[in-house]
Amino acid sequence: MTDHPTPPTSPNPPARAVCGSRAGLPTYLVVEVLALAPLRSGELDGVQRELRCVLEVHHDGPHFGLVREVEGADSGSVWARWHAYDAPREVLRLADCDGADRDGADVCEEFAEHPGGHTWQLADPWRNARV
């Protein structure tokens, strides 16, 4: 898992963008993450501790950040949930979103029934920086 450095800013932000709110995963939640998604053989870590909300920009409701992918098809992922100005207090194993663009070339990387747009519909400077 990688850290999420501050992305470059744009003078004309897109109409649909990721929230990007940041939070750190408290150490006590790592135990819960590993109970939901145990380490694989030979894996030493794999728990994302520096989180950012990947949902479409929103003003109401909680933020969500991906903490750990779960091994296996249709197994979902572990997500942390937090509210503005607070640290995450819980982690949840949620099913993966099954959304895909028309030609199936781009699939959504969020959880099932997430609010807002799918990942390919949102401008995400962190994702673009990794390309």
Secondary structure, 3 states (H helix, E strand, C coil): CCCCCCCCCCCCCCCCEECCCEEECCHHHHHHHHHHCCCCCCCCCCCCCEEECCCECCCCCCEEEEEEECCCCCCCEEEEEECCCCCCCEEEEECECCCECCCCCCECCCECCCCCCCHHHCECHHHHHHC
